[in-house]
């Protein structure tokens, strides 16, 4: 698998890091992307790129596809930007859409070029159950819903090239990102836990195993 390169966005922690660790253990060459490097050793190449900076992301992707034959892509990066409807600012809306949606589209656009050349590829987009609606998640839920829709379009466009596209839309996952938006002693956190028959939140490794399967 060492010649199969996988690009993972939001790879420094949480689901992205779990995916990176698992795929590296399986023998894939992992390239991680995030705004800040992880504090510990990353299981592959790592590049500090703010995916919300469109010019910086495009510059990186142009270099990447010229130098590395990417065959797998996991669009994982996420930013919530929680605001009630009447509080939403254009700045937050732009940031959330750039981070969650535009970056995924650009990564898929460029990486699919090398996938086509190799006659195979896998794209996995990490969405969320919040696409069904939740207070303060207009921007985040909307962006991730659009990503899920884009997945279906890409699947139809890319199938003839041996490229599959799938979406994972998990419920609450116990990551730093989740804990920041759902504090330990908060009412909303307990309400979410009460709705889960298993009695626990998902772990990043649960999602990573699903992504690796796809």
ZIVEN-V108112 format. One record per residue. N is the residue number from 1. SS is DSSP state (H for helix, E for strand, L for the rest). PSI is psi in whole degrees, -180 to 180 (999 if undefined). NEAR is the number of other C-alpha atoms within 10 Angstrom. Layout:
BEGIN
<<N/SS/PSI/NEAR> <N/SS/PSI/NEAR>>
END
This chain:
BEGIN
<<1/L/-9/10> <2/L/-22/11> <3/L/-3/12> <4/L/109/15> <5/E/133/20> <6/E/127/28> <7/E/128/24> <8/E/123/26> <9/E/154/28> <10/L/41/27> <11/L/-4/30> <12/L/-20/26> <13/L/175/20> <14/H/-139/22> <15/H/-42/28> <16/H/-42/26> <17/H/-40/23> <18/H/-41/20> <19/H/-44/28> <20/H/-46/30> <21/H/-46/19> <22/H/-44/18> <23/H/-37/21> <24/H/-41/20> <25/H/-30/12> <26/L/-4/12> <27/L/5/13> <28/L/151/20> <29/E/117/22> <30/E/134/28> <31/E/118/23> <32/E/147/27> <33/E/131/25> <34/E/167/20> <35/L/-35/17> <36/L/143/15> <37/L/150/18> <38/L/156/15> <39/L/-27/8> <40/L/-178/7> <41/L/131/9> <42/L/141/18> <43/L/53/18> <44/L/-161/14> <45/E/143/11> <46/E/138/20> <47/E/131/16> <48/E/105/14> <49/L/129/20> <50/L/108/18> <51/L/-16/26> <52/L/-12/20> <53/L/96/14> <54/H/-43/16> <55/H/-43/11> <56/H/-41/12> <57/H/-46/18> <58/H/-42/16> <59/H/-44/11> <60/H/-45/17> <61/H/-38/19> <62/H/-42/13> <63/H/-44/11> <64/H/-51/17> <65/H/-21/16> <66/H/-24/11> <67/H/-26/9> <68/L/128/16> <69/L/79/19> <70/E/131/27> <71/E/-16/24> <72/E/142/26> <73/E/129/25> <74/E/106/28> <75/E/95/26> <76/L/-26/22> <77/L/142/26> <78/L/145/21> <79/L/124/17> <80/L/-49/21> <81/L/53/18> <82/L/125/19> <83/E/140/17> <84/L/157/12> <85/H/-47/12> <86/H/-10/7> <87/H/-7/10> <88/L/132/15> <89/L/152/10> <90/H/-35/9> <91/H/-46/8> <92/H/-42/16> <93/H/-47/18> <94/H/-45/13> <95/H/-44/20> <96/H/-42/25> <97/H/-42/23> <98/H/-44/19> <99/H/-49/23> <100/H/-31/29> <101/H/-57/25> <102/H/-42/20> <103/H/-39/22> <104/H/-41/23> <105/H/-44/17> <106/H/-42/16> <107/H/-43/23> <108/H/-41/23> <109/H/-50/13> <110/H/-44/17> <111/H/-31/26> <112/H/-22/26> <113/H/-47/15> <114/H/-29/20> <115/H/-43/24> <116/H/-41/16> <117/H/-31/13> <118/H/-8/15> <119/L/20/12> <120/L/161/18> <121/E/156/25> <122/E/128/23> <123/E/124/27> <124/E/122/22> <125/E/128/24> <126/E/111/24> <127/L/-143/26> <128/L/154/21> <129/H/-16/15> <130/H/-6/19> <131/H/-16/19> <132/H/-10/9> <133/L/135/13> <134/L/144/11> <135/L/142/11> <136/L/9/17> <137/E/31/18> <138/H/-53/21> <139/H/-49/24> <140/H/-51/29> <141/H/-40/25> <142/H/-43/19> <143/H/-43/25> <144/H/-30/24> <145/H/-41/22> <146/H/-36/17> <147/H/-41/24> <148/H/-39/21> <149/H/-43/12> <150/H/-36/18> <151/H/-43/22> <152/H/-40/14> <153/H/-47/12> <154/H/-38/19> <155/H/-41/17> <156/H/-39/13> <157/H/-32/13> <158/H/-8/17> <159/H/-39/13> <160/H/-16/12> <161/H/8/15> <162/L/22/14> <163/E/127/22> <164/E/150/21> <165/E/127/23> <166/E/157/18> <167/E/136/21> <168/E/125/17> <169/L/78/17> <170/L/160/14> <171/L/-154/14> <172/L/129/20> <173/E/131/20> <174/L/80/16> <175/L/170/15> <176/H/-39/12> <177/H/-45/15> <178/H/-43/14> <179/H/-31/13> <180/H/-37/9> <181/H/-11/14> <182/L/79/17> <183/L/154/12> <184/L/-43/11> <185/L/16/8> <186/L/151/10> <187/H/-41/10> <188/H/-35/13> <189/H/-45/17> <190/H/-37/13> <191/H/-40/10> <192/H/-41/15> <193/H/-38/14> <194/H/-23/12> <195/L/-4/10> <196/L/113/13> <197/L/-33/8> <198/L/-20/9> <199/L/14/10> <200/L/159/14> <201/L/158/16> <202/E/154/16> <203/L/154/15> <204/H/-35/18> <205/H/-29/18> <206/H/-44/14> <207/H/-37/21> <208/H/-41/21> <209/H/-39/14> <210/H/-43/12> <211/H/-41/22> <212/H/-37/15> <213/H/-42/7> <214/L/999/14>>
END
